[in-house]
Amino acid sequence: MIITKALITDVSEVVALVNSAYRGETSKQGWTSESHLLEGIRIDEAELTSYFAHPEVTMLKYTNEANEIIGFVYLEKTKNNKLYLGMLTVKPTLQAGGIGRQLLEAATAFAREIGCTVIKISVITSRHELIAWYQRRGFVATGQTMPLATHNSVAKQPVELMIMEEQVV
């Protein structure tokens, strides 16, 4: 198993993975599903493809021995030497096996490599088990929240995001 930068040729496979982990019936096989909160897809091919045009964006993929993408994370260098981390994804049937932790460790190493001192994430406030997972890995709530904005999904109830950060040492 290996973590490398995602390529534009990976778009279809990554979109399928991300949507399977966050939405729909397959997402319920893992613990990161948002299907009880949101209907629709998490991301489409056009949106993911557009990220490759932004030099501040890096996407990492985790592949297995058969070269299948079973993990993914979106990273974006922002102002003030921060690295925004989003779409941390693991194939639902393989969740809780350490792949997410390895992707997070790779993101931390990447943050150091590009001079970022903080990793910033946004987590749905009602996802207590996910918030706890990030807290166990050193993330702390900043006290900031914001409404979820999405064009691919419809919220079944009001959804708010909390901002969490981890210092990169």
Steps between C-alpha positions, in 0.01 A plus 500: 500500500625842407404867531574718197362814336172447320508556126238637265464146363378396849196733499231241421630252755541766771150642439351152531698436821411832666131471417489138618653598836287805574161447336256229401456142615865394464609775740302330778752212494752736664479756778557822300164505322317831473198342329281557807569874469539564127351368178679508166866457421806634681694596187475467122768450237491861380566638849781254576659559159495876560725461804790391279514854356580648842868486600412540870304170490659158544302179521641178638378149423554177691522199270499130583709221344260483203553876441139575602444834672364417846580830673517867407555844653473857363762753616506872429762750613319808629599831652719526808687173438194283556413180317129431457425128509175371355332191359707260708355181354543128554306227321207424737579128542861584596430779751638470853808318366754783521483631143348834604769542766770429241351757261488753785866428581588548130311831501695611808829411331389692190408802716852500648652463154322811367550709815149487647478528876131414545261247345141622490189286452124549503278232655121479521417600858265205557767244399622444857686176422692671220580803715630262769714318240666829400541604864688176570737602221572844644232721342335765718176689437566868421154614606420601143201352316348556158203368305562216254497629142465239227365489148491120464299420813178587676500516878228303677538739795712810571867399486777702662875446482746554784857602428776298664875549479813308581843654548762343274814430700 
